[in-house]
């Protein structure tokens, strides 16, 4: 169980880095200077969405298994 959650610590930073990398590449390609900020924010948003989705799915599995009862 701890192994599953240890990967979540890297989810947002990796998503942000990938988004920044895409934006940086678009900046170089189009000769602009702002796409890296847009894609960085999109990467952070995607990482947050995936983090919430993963936690909610695991929480629902725990409730279905009876682990959420007092």
KAWO-V77909 format. One record per pair of residues at least 24 apart in sequence whose C-alpha atoms are under 10 Angstrom apart, sorted by the first residue. I is the first residue (numbers start at 1). J is the second residue. Records with the same first field share a line. If there is no record, write none. Layout:
I->J  J
//
This chain:
4->54  58
5->51  54  55
8->47  50  51  54  55
9->51
10->47
11->44  46  47  48  50  51
12->43  44  45  46  47  48  49  50  51
13->43  44  47
14->43  44  47
15->39  40  41  42  43  44  45  46  47  48  50
16->40  41  42  43  44  45  46  47  48
17->43  44
18->42  43  44
19->43  44  45  46  47
20->44
//
